[in-house]
Amino acid sequence: MRRVCVFCGSSCGSHPEYRKAIEDLGRELVRRGIGLVYGGGNVGLMGALADAVLKAGGEAIGVIPRNLMAKEVGHKGLTKLHVVGSMHERKALMADLSDAFVAMPGGFGTMEEFCEVLTWSQLGLHAKPCGILNVLGYYSPLLAMFDHAVEQQFLRPENRALVLTHQSAAGLLQALDEWRPVYVEKWLDRATR
């Protein structure tokens, strides 16, 4: 993995552990020689993540729509800040620049962005791992919903298995690095014909 895209909140949330976990993730990315791609903001968990990566000497690439530059306060100290025209362009560029995706605590935008790249994986539009850093069990209700969708036969078990989960940054990055589900071999074979 050269770069990991991290989706996270423009708020720091209600527990200091969220900020600590995102700073740990930033340092772990740099320790492993992996660059960061994220939403480009200088506030909340987004800003804390970028600052941790930059402080540790790593690469931090932000992608932010023009209309969010003021709200999310585009980070001025990044390795590169792409200012794009829309959220659609933001998500497409973030996906193109990244080799894997991670969700940290966040709101609707964080969950929507993660679920979109997860859906793209399910549909075979990319073969990149998707993981959740489940800090303080923040995503446990969502993971339970995914399990419920399997039980109700709206989600196949092999697609549910696309969501890697860990409680530590090192553990999640290791799982992302080792990820290679069987069906991806079939997808890659079809794509090269």
Secondary structure by P-SEA (a helix, b strand, c coil): ccbbbbbbbccccccaaaaaaaaaaaaaaaaacbbbbcccccccaaaaaaaaaaaabbbbbbbbcccccccccccccccbbbbbccaaaaaaaaaaaccbbbbccccaaaaaaaaaaaaaaaacccbbbbbbccccccaaaaaaaaaaaaaaccccccccccccccccaaaaaaaaaacccaaaaaaaaaaac
